Amino acid sequence: RYVFRRTVDGIHIIHLGKAWEKLMVAARVIVAVENPSDIIVASQRPYGSRAVLKFSQYTGALAMAGRWMPGTLTNQITTKYLEPRLLMITDPRTDSQALKEASYASIPVIALCDTDS
């Protein structure tokens, strides 16, 4: 759906119109959260961690760059337990633990991904 076409080399070209529509929906969801500290932005990828830190610096969201601590959204006994209103992740494949916990806790997720995810 979001791939415009595939080149002879096997490179997938993203359909910019559909991607832009989904980015606007994601922006509306982010703006709908009243308190920015209720948003968790997570990335386990080294290239995504800088973006996570910059985003949280400018918006006031909670950054979780690096390893995701299992039980952050589900285990209420731990001291690191959090109850966010929104979770943003940079890659659903590498951040699968965060995605799984958010689905258990019924937390909406915005996942940014490329064509190999």
mmCIF file of the C-alpha atoms, coordinates in Angstrom:
data_MODEL
# 
_entry.id   MODEL 
# 
loop_
_atom_site.group_PDB 
_atom_site.id 
_atom_site.type_symbol 
_atom_site.label_atom_id 
_atom_site.label_alt_id 
_atom_site.label_comp_id 
_atom_site.label_asym_id 
_atom_site.label_entity_id 
_atom_site.label_seq_id 
_atom_site.pdbx_PDB_ins_code 
_atom_site.Cartn_x 
_atom_site.Cartn_y 
_atom_site.Cartn_z 
_atom_site.occupancy 
_atom_site.B_iso_or_equiv 
_atom_site.pdbx_formal_charge 
_atom_site.auth_seq_id 
_atom_site.auth_comp_id 
_atom_site.auth_asym_id 
_atom_site.auth_atom_id 
_atom_site.pdbx_PDB_model_num 
ATOM 1   C CA . ARG A 1 1   ? 0.000  0.000  0.000   1.00 0.00 ? 1   ARG A CA 1 
ATOM 2   C CA . TYR A 1 2   ? 2.697  2.487  0.909   1.00 0.00 ? 2   TYR A CA 1 
ATOM 3   C CA . VAL A 1 3   ? 5.261  1.333  -1.631  1.00 0.00 ? 3   VAL A CA 1 
ATOM 4   C CA . PHE A 1 4   ? 4.933  3.288  -4.863  1.00 0.00 ? 4   PHE A CA 1 
ATOM 5   C CA . ARG A 1 5   ? 7.034  0.896  -6.910  1.00 0.00 ? 5   ARG A CA 1 
ATOM 6   C CA . ARG A 1 6   ? 10.097 -1.300 -6.817  1.00 0.00 ? 6   ARG A CA 1 
ATOM 7   C CA . THR A 1 7   ? 13.136 -0.591 -8.947  1.00 0.00 ? 7   THR A CA 1 
ATOM 8   C CA . VAL A 1 8   ? 15.072 -3.172 -10.924 1.00 0.00 ? 8   VAL A CA 1 
ATOM 9   C CA . ASP A 1 9   ? 17.730 -3.163 -8.197  1.00 0.00 ? 9   ASP A CA 1 
ATOM 10  C CA . GLY A 1 10  ? 15.109 -4.195 -5.620  1.00 0.00 ? 10  GLY A CA 1 
ATOM 11  C CA . ILE A 1 11  ? 14.830 -0.796 -3.945  1.00 0.00 ? 11  ILE A CA 1 
ATOM 12  C CA . HIS A 1 12  ? 11.333 0.091  -2.789  1.00 0.00 ? 12  HIS A CA 1 
ATOM 13  C CA . ILE A 1 13  ? 10.170 3.663  -3.402  1.00 0.00 ? 13  ILE A CA 1 
ATOM 14  C CA . ILE A 1 14  ? 7.711  4.988  -0.811  1.00 0.00 ? 14  ILE A CA 1 
ATOM 15  C CA . HIS A 1 15  ? 4.493  6.624  -1.982  1.00 0.00 ? 15  HIS A CA 1 
ATOM 16  C CA . LEU A 1 16  ? 4.918  10.155 -0.607  1.00 0.00 ? 16  LEU A CA 1 
ATOM 17  C CA . GLY A 1 17  ? 1.230  11.069 -0.790  1.00 0.00 ? 17  GLY A CA 1 
ATOM 18  C CA . LYS A 1 18  ? 0.112  8.215  1.450   1.00 0.00 ? 18  LYS A CA 1 
ATOM 19  C CA . ALA A 1 19  ? 3.082  8.648  3.783   1.00 0.00 ? 19  ALA A CA 1 
ATOM 20  C CA . TRP A 1 20  ? 2.253  12.362 4.167   1.00 0.00 ? 20  TRP A CA 1 
ATOM 21  C CA . GLU A 1 21  ? -1.370 11.553 5.027   1.00 0.00 ? 21  GLU A CA 1 
ATOM 22  C CA . LYS A 1 22  ? -0.281 9.165  7.775   1.00 0.00 ? 22  LYS A CA 1 
ATOM 23  C CA . LEU A 1 23  ? 2.260  11.674 9.108   1.00 0.00 ? 23  LEU A CA 1 
ATOM 24  C CA . MET A 1 24  ? -0.521 14.251 9.422   1.00 0.00 ? 24  MET A CA 1 
ATOM 25  C CA . VAL A 1 25  ? -2.691 11.746 11.323  1.00 0.00 ? 25  VAL A CA 1 
ATOM 26  C CA . ALA A 1 26  ? 0.236  11.017 13.650  1.00 0.00 ? 26  ALA A CA 1 
ATOM 27  C CA . ALA A 1 27  ? 0.800  14.747 14.199  1.00 0.00 ? 27  ALA A CA 1 
ATOM 28  C CA . ARG A 1 28  ? -2.857 15.197 15.149  1.00 0.00 ? 28  ARG A CA 1 
ATOM 29  C CA . VAL A 1 29  ? -2.597 12.345 17.656  1.00 0.00 ? 29  VAL A CA 1 
ATOM 30  C CA . ILE A 1 30  ? 0.529  13.847 19.216  1.00 0.00 ? 30  ILE A CA 1 
ATOM 31  C CA . VAL A 1 31  ? -1.086 17.280 19.515  1.00 0.00 ? 31  VAL A CA 1 
ATOM 32  C CA . ALA A 1 32  ? -4.168 15.746 21.157  1.00 0.00 ? 32  ALA A CA 1 
ATOM 33  C CA . VAL A 1 33  ? -2.115 14.700 24.204  1.00 0.00 ? 33  VAL A CA 1 
ATOM 34  C CA . GLU A 1 34  ? -2.391 17.614 26.639  1.00 0.00 ? 34  GLU A CA 1 
ATOM 35  C CA . ASN A 1 35  ? 0.722  16.906 28.708  1.00 0.00 ? 35  ASN A CA 1 
ATOM 36  C CA . PRO A 1 36  ? 3.835  16.168 26.605  1.00 0.00 ? 36  PRO A CA 1 
ATOM 37  C CA . SER A 1 37  ? 5.425  14.244 29.478  1.00 0.00 ? 37  SER A CA 1 
ATOM 38  C CA . ASP A 1 38  ? 2.713  11.586 28.943  1.00 0.00 ? 38  ASP A CA 1 
ATOM 39  C CA . ILE A 1 39  ? 4.400  10.638 25.658  1.00 0.00 ? 39  ILE A CA 1 
ATOM 40  C CA . ILE A 1 40  ? 7.216  8.076  25.603  1.00 0.00 ? 40  ILE A CA 1 
ATOM 41  C CA . VAL A 1 41  ? 9.557  8.111  22.618  1.00 0.00 ? 41  VAL A CA 1 
ATOM 42  C CA . ALA A 1 42  ? 11.666 4.948  22.417  1.00 0.00 ? 42  ALA A CA 1 
ATOM 43  C CA . SER A 1 43  ? 14.408 3.648  20.159  1.00 0.00 ? 43  SER A CA 1 
ATOM 44  C CA . GLN A 1 44  ? 16.864 0.801  20.500  1.00 0.00 ? 44  GLN A CA 1 
ATOM 45  C CA . ARG A 1 45  ? 18.612 1.593  17.230  1.00 0.00 ? 45  ARG A CA 1 
ATOM 46  C CA . PRO A 1 46  ? 21.780 3.669  17.485  1.00 0.00 ? 46  PRO A CA 1 
ATOM 47  C CA . TYR A 1 47  ? 20.711 5.998  14.667  1.00 0.00 ? 47  TYR A CA 1 
ATOM 48  C CA . GLY A 1 48  ? 17.264 6.498  16.186  1.00 0.00 ? 48  GLY A CA 1 
ATOM 49  C CA . SER A 1 49  ? 18.479 7.372  19.663  1.00 0.00 ? 49  SER A CA 1 
ATOM 50  C CA . ARG A 1 50  ? 19.753 10.817 18.653  1.00 0.00 ? 50  ARG A CA 1 
ATOM 51  C CA . ALA A 1 51  ? 16.416 11.641 17.024  1.00 0.00 ? 51  ALA A CA 1 
ATOM 52  C CA . VAL A 1 52  ? 14.580 10.453 20.143  1.00 0.00 ? 52  VAL A CA 1 
ATOM 53  C CA . LEU A 1 53  ? 16.694 12.664 22.375  1.00 0.00 ? 53  LEU A CA 1 
ATOM 54  C CA . LYS A 1 54  ? 16.229 15.706 20.120  1.00 0.00 ? 54  LYS A CA 1 
ATOM 55  C CA . PHE A 1 55  ? 12.463 15.162 19.868  1.00 0.00 ? 55  PHE A CA 1 
ATOM 56  C CA . SER A 1 56  ? 12.097 14.875 23.624  1.00 0.00 ? 56  SER A CA 1 
ATOM 57  C CA . GLN A 1 57  ? 14.306 17.936 24.169  1.00 0.00 ? 57  GLN A CA 1 
ATOM 58  C CA . TYR A 1 58  ? 12.074 20.128 22.010  1.00 0.00 ? 58  TYR A CA 1 
ATOM 59  C CA . THR A 1 59  ? 8.686  18.699 23.001  1.00 0.00 ? 59  THR A CA 1 
ATOM 60  C CA . GLY A 1 60  ? 9.100  17.657 26.636  1.00 0.00 ? 60  GLY A CA 1 
ATOM 61  C CA . ALA A 1 61  ? 8.327  13.995 25.948  1.00 0.00 ? 61  ALA A CA 1 
ATOM 62  C CA . LEU A 1 62  ? 10.038 11.212 27.892  1.00 0.00 ? 62  LEU A CA 1 
ATOM 63  C CA . ALA A 1 63  ? 12.979 9.738  25.944  1.00 0.00 ? 63  ALA A CA 1 
ATOM 64  C CA . MET A 1 64  ? 13.977 6.094  26.265  1.00 0.00 ? 64  MET A CA 1 
ATOM 65  C CA . ALA A 1 65  ? 17.004 5.728  24.014  1.00 0.00 ? 65  ALA A CA 1 
ATOM 66  C CA . GLY A 1 66  ? 18.878 2.454  24.226  1.00 0.00 ? 66  GLY A CA 1 
ATOM 67  C CA . ARG A 1 67  ? 17.715 -0.785 25.767  1.00 0.00 ? 67  ARG A CA 1 
ATOM 68  C CA . TRP A 1 68  ? 14.027 -1.117 26.634  1.00 0.00 ? 68  TRP A CA 1 
ATOM 69  C CA . MET A 1 69  ? 13.559 -2.403 30.166  1.00 0.00 ? 69  MET A CA 1 
ATOM 70  C CA . PRO A 1 70  ? 11.000 -5.257 30.010  1.00 0.00 ? 70  PRO A CA 1 
ATOM 71  C CA . GLY A 1 71  ? 8.001  -4.582 32.229  1.00 0.00 ? 71  GLY A CA 1 
ATOM 72  C CA . THR A 1 72  ? 8.147  -0.805 31.885  1.00 0.00 ? 72  THR A CA 1 
ATOM 73  C CA . LEU A 1 73  ? 4.502  -0.629 30.812  1.00 0.00 ? 73  LEU A CA 1 
ATOM 74  C CA . THR A 1 74  ? 3.161  -3.833 32.376  1.00 0.00 ? 74  THR A CA 1 
ATOM 75  C CA . ASN A 1 75  ? 4.888  -4.582 35.701  1.00 0.00 ? 75  ASN A CA 1 
ATOM 76  C CA . GLN A 1 76  ? 3.430  -2.258 38.333  1.00 0.00 ? 76  GLN A CA 1 
ATOM 77  C CA . ILE A 1 77  ? 5.749  -3.523 41.072  1.00 0.00 ? 77  ILE A CA 1 
ATOM 78  C CA . THR A 1 78  ? 8.946  -2.095 39.546  1.00 0.00 ? 78  THR A CA 1 
ATOM 79  C CA . THR A 1 79  ? 10.139 1.454  40.195  1.00 0.00 ? 79  THR A CA 1 
ATOM 80  C CA . LYS A 1 80  ? 10.495 2.087  36.433  1.00 0.00 ? 80  LYS A CA 1 
ATOM 81  C CA . TYR A 1 81  ? 6.768  1.473  35.796  1.00 0.00 ? 81  TYR A CA 1 
ATOM 82  C CA . LEU A 1 82  ? 5.201  4.119  33.522  1.00 0.00 ? 82  LEU A CA 1 
ATOM 83  C CA . GLU A 1 83  ? 1.673  4.806  32.306  1.00 0.00 ? 83  GLU A CA 1 
ATOM 84  C CA . PRO A 1 84  ? 1.977  6.930  29.162  1.00 0.00 ? 84  PRO A CA 1 
ATOM 85  C CA . ARG A 1 85  ? -0.903 8.066  26.980  1.00 0.00 ? 85  ARG A CA 1 
ATOM 86  C CA . LEU A 1 86  ? 1.097  7.518  23.764  1.00 0.00 ? 86  LEU A CA 1 
ATOM 87  C CA . LEU A 1 87  ? 4.149  5.507  22.728  1.00 0.00 ? 87  LEU A CA 1 
ATOM 88  C CA . MET A 1 88  ? 6.293  6.429  19.732  1.00 0.00 ? 88  MET A CA 1 
ATOM 89  C CA . ILE A 1 89  ? 8.899  3.982  18.426  1.00 0.00 ? 89  ILE A CA 1 
ATOM 90  C CA . THR A 1 90  ? 11.391 4.263  15.584  1.00 0.00 ? 90  THR A CA 1 
ATOM 91  C CA . ASP A 1 91  ? 11.408 0.675  14.304  1.00 0.00 ? 91  ASP A CA 1 
ATOM 92  C CA . PRO A 1 92  ? 8.745  -1.945 15.109  1.00 0.00 ? 92  PRO A CA 1 
ATOM 93  C CA . ARG A 1 93  ? 11.179 -4.794 14.539  1.00 0.00 ? 93  ARG A CA 1 
ATOM 94  C CA . THR A 1 94  ? 13.868 -3.697 16.991  1.00 0.00 ? 94  THR A CA 1 
ATOM 95  C CA . ASP A 1 95  ? 11.403 -2.145 19.449  1.00 0.00 ? 95  ASP A CA 1 
ATOM 96  C CA . SER A 1 96  ? 9.168  -5.215 19.490  1.00 0.00 ? 96  SER A CA 1 
ATOM 97  C CA . GLN A 1 97  ? 9.243  -5.533 23.299  1.00 0.00 ? 97  GLN A CA 1 
ATOM 98  C CA . ALA A 1 98  ? 7.904  -1.995 23.731  1.00 0.00 ? 98  ALA A CA 1 
ATOM 99  C CA . LEU A 1 99  ? 5.288  -2.640 21.058  1.00 0.00 ? 99  LEU A CA 1 
ATOM 100 C CA . LYS A 1 100 ? 4.166  -5.857 22.749  1.00 0.00 ? 100 LYS A CA 1 
ATOM 101 C CA . GLU A 1 101 ? 3.877  -4.209 26.176  1.00 0.00 ? 101 GLU A CA 1 
ATOM 102 C CA . ALA A 1 102 ? 1.920  -1.286 24.729  1.00 0.00 ? 102 ALA A CA 1 
ATOM 103 C CA . SER A 1 103 ? -0.556 -3.704 23.167  1.00 0.00 ? 103 SER A CA 1 
ATOM 104 C CA . TYR A 1 104 ? -1.012 -5.456 26.532  1.00 0.00 ? 104 TYR A CA 1 
ATOM 105 C CA . ALA A 1 105 ? -1.616 -2.114 28.287  1.00 0.00 ? 105 ALA A CA 1 
ATOM 106 C CA . SER A 1 106 ? -3.874 -0.725 25.484  1.00 0.00 ? 106 SER A CA 1 
ATOM 107 C CA . ILE A 1 107 ? -1.581 2.211  24.797  1.00 0.00 ? 107 ILE A CA 1 
ATOM 108 C CA . PRO A 1 108 ? -1.747 3.745  21.310  1.00 0.00 ? 108 PRO A CA 1 
ATOM 109 C CA . VAL A 1 109 ? 1.486  3.457  19.318  1.00 0.00 ? 109 VAL A CA 1 
ATOM 110 C CA . ILE A 1 110 ? 2.997  5.521  16.522  1.00 0.00 ? 110 ILE A CA 1 
ATOM 111 C CA . ALA A 1 111 ? 5.690  3.485  14.773  1.00 0.00 ? 111 ALA A CA 1 
ATOM 112 C CA . LEU A 1 112 ? 7.987  5.004  12.185  1.00 0.00 ? 112 LEU A CA 1 
ATOM 113 C CA . CYS A 1 113 ? 9.315  2.358  9.842   1.00 0.00 ? 113 CYS A CA 1 
ATOM 114 C CA . ASP A 1 114 ? 11.008 1.911  6.505   1.00 0.00 ? 114 ASP A CA 1 
ATOM 115 C CA . THR A 1 115 ? 10.289 -0.568 3.732   1.00 0.00 ? 115 THR A CA 1 
ATOM 116 C CA . ASP A 1 116 ? 12.234 -3.460 5.255   1.00 0.00 ? 116 ASP A CA 1 
ATOM 117 C CA . SER A 1 117 ? 10.119 -3.480 8.437   1.00 0.00 ? 117 SER A CA 1 
# 
